[in-house]
Amino acid sequence: MRARVHITLKPGVLDPQGKAIASTLARMGFEGVGEVRQGKYLELDLAETDPEVARARLDAMCARLLANTVIEDYTIDLAE
């Protein structure tokens, strides 16, 4: 089973990298770009075949290592 995990900063959390990206895009002439929020994207191949068990394991992975749940949100997409 393949899992895709998207990790982003929670709303209201300052994103200095996003601001730097937006500023650089503007300086490069890319107009019309508003706020930029950056994040992380992870793909994991799991041996688990039960989607409920896989999601529970991924939640635990995110809570313990992959995401800083104080300032970050995450979403999990599963594909067989």
JOLIN-V675691 format. One record per residue. N is the residue number from 1. RES is the residue in three letters. PHI is phi in radians with two decimals (NA if undefined). NEAR is the number of other C-alpha atoms within 8 Angstrom. D_FIRST is the distance of its C-alpha to the first C-alpha in Angstrom with 1 decimal. Layout:
n:N res:RES phi:PHI near:NEAR d_first:D_FIRST
n:N res:RES phi:PHI near:NEAR d_first:D_FIRST
This chain:
n:1 res:MET phi:NA near:10 d_first:0.0
n:2 res:ARG phi:-1.78 near:10 d_first:3.8
n:3 res:ALA phi:-2.04 near:12 d_first:6.6
n:4 res:ARG phi:-2.04 near:11 d_first:10.1
n:5 res:VAL phi:-2.07 near:11 d_first:13.0
n:6 res:HIS phi:-1.88 near:11 d_first:16.5
n:7 res:ILE phi:-2.08 near:12 d_first:19.4
n:8 res:THR phi:-2.34 near:11 d_first:22.9
n:9 res:LEU phi:-1.19 near:12 d_first:26.3
n:10 res:LYS phi:-1.16 near:8 d_first:27.5
n:11 res:PRO phi:-0.98 near:4 d_first:30.3
n:12 res:GLY phi:1.59 near:4 d_first:33.6
n:13 res:VAL phi:-1.47 near:7 d_first:32.4
n:14 res:LEU phi:-1.07 near:4 d_first:34.2
n:15 res:ASP phi:-2.18 near:9 d_first:32.2
n:16 res:PRO phi:-1.08 near:6 d_first:34.6
n:17 res:GLN phi:-1.18 near:8 d_first:32.1
n:18 res:GLY phi:-1.08 near:11 d_first:31.7
n:19 res:LYS phi:-1.11 near:11 d_first:35.5
n:20 res:ALA phi:-1.13 near:8 d_first:36.0
n:21 res:ILE phi:-1.11 near:9 d_first:33.7
n:22 res:ALA phi:-1.06 near:12 d_first:35.6
n:23 res:SER phi:-1.11 near:8 d_first:38.9
n:24 res:THR phi:-1.16 near:8 d_first:38.2
n:25 res:LEU phi:-1.04 near:11 d_first:37.0
n:26 res:ALA phi:-1.10 near:10 d_first:40.3
n:27 res:ARG phi:-1.12 near:7 d_first:42.4
n:28 res:MET phi:-1.43 near:6 d_first:40.8
n:29 res:GLY phi:1.68 near:6 d_first:42.0
n:30 res:PHE phi:-1.47 near:8 d_first:38.8
n:31 res:GLU phi:-1.53 near:6 d_first:40.4
n:32 res:GLY phi:1.44 near:4 d_first:39.0
n:33 res:VAL phi:-1.57 near:9 d_first:36.1
n:34 res:GLY phi:-1.49 near:5 d_first:36.1
n:35 res:GLU phi:-1.15 near:7 d_first:34.3
n:36 res:VAL phi:-2.03 near:9 d_first:31.4
n:37 res:ARG phi:-2.10 near:10 d_first:28.7
n:38 res:GLN phi:-1.81 near:9 d_first:26.4
n:39 res:GLY phi:-2.76 near:8 d_first:23.1
n:40 res:LYS phi:-2.19 near:7 d_first:20.0
n:41 res:TYR phi:-2.26 near:8 d_first:16.7
n:42 res:LEU phi:-2.22 near:7 d_first:13.8
n:43 res:GLU phi:-2.06 near:8 d_first:10.5
n:44 res:LEU phi:-2.23 near:7 d_first:8.3
n:45 res:ASP phi:-1.68 near:7 d_first:5.8
n:46 res:LEU phi:-1.97 near:9 d_first:5.1
n:47 res:ALA phi:-1.34 near:5 d_first:6.3
n:48 res:GLU phi:-1.13 near:8 d_first:6.4
n:49 res:THR phi:-1.89 near:8 d_first:6.2
n:50 res:ASP phi:-1.57 near:6 d_first:8.7
n:51 res:PRO phi:-1.03 near:8 d_first:8.3
n:52 res:GLU phi:-1.16 near:6 d_first:11.7
n:53 res:VAL phi:-1.18 near:8 d_first:11.2
n:54 res:ALA phi:-1.06 near:11 d_first:8.3
n:55 res:ARG phi:-1.11 near:10 d_first:10.7
n:56 res:ALA phi:-1.11 near:8 d_first:13.5
n:57 res:ARG phi:-1.15 near:8 d_first:12.4
n:58 res:LEU phi:-1.15 near:9 d_first:11.7
n:59 res:ASP phi:-1.01 near:8 d_first:15.2
n:60 res:ALA phi:-1.13 near:8 d_first:16.7
n:61 res:MET phi:-1.09 near:9 d_first:15.5
n:62 res:CYS phi:-1.14 near:12 d_first:17.0
n:63 res:ALA phi:-1.16 near:10 d_first:20.1
n:64 res:ARG phi:-1.65 near:7 d_first:20.8
n:65 res:LEU phi:-2.51 near:7 d_first:20.1
n:66 res:LEU phi:-1.26 near:7 d_first:18.3
n:67 res:ALA phi:-2.22 near:11 d_first:20.6
n:68 res:ASN phi:-1.61 near:9 d_first:24.3
n:69 res:THR phi:-1.20 near:8 d_first:24.2
n:70 res:VAL phi:-1.25 near:4 d_first:28.0
n:71 res:ILE phi:-2.10 near:8 d_first:28.0
n:72 res:GLU phi:-2.15 near:11 d_first:24.5
n:73 res:ASP phi:-1.84 near:10 d_first:22.2
n:74 res:TYR phi:-2.49 near:10 d_first:18.5
n:75 res:THR phi:-2.20 near:7 d_first:16.1
n:76 res:ILE phi:-2.15 near:10 d_first:12.4
n:77 res:ASP phi:-2.04 near:7 d_first:10.5
n:78 res:LEU phi:-1.93 near:10 d_first:7.0
n:79 res:ALA phi:-2.41 near:6 d_first:5.9
n:80 res:GLU phi:-1.52 near:5 d_first:4.5
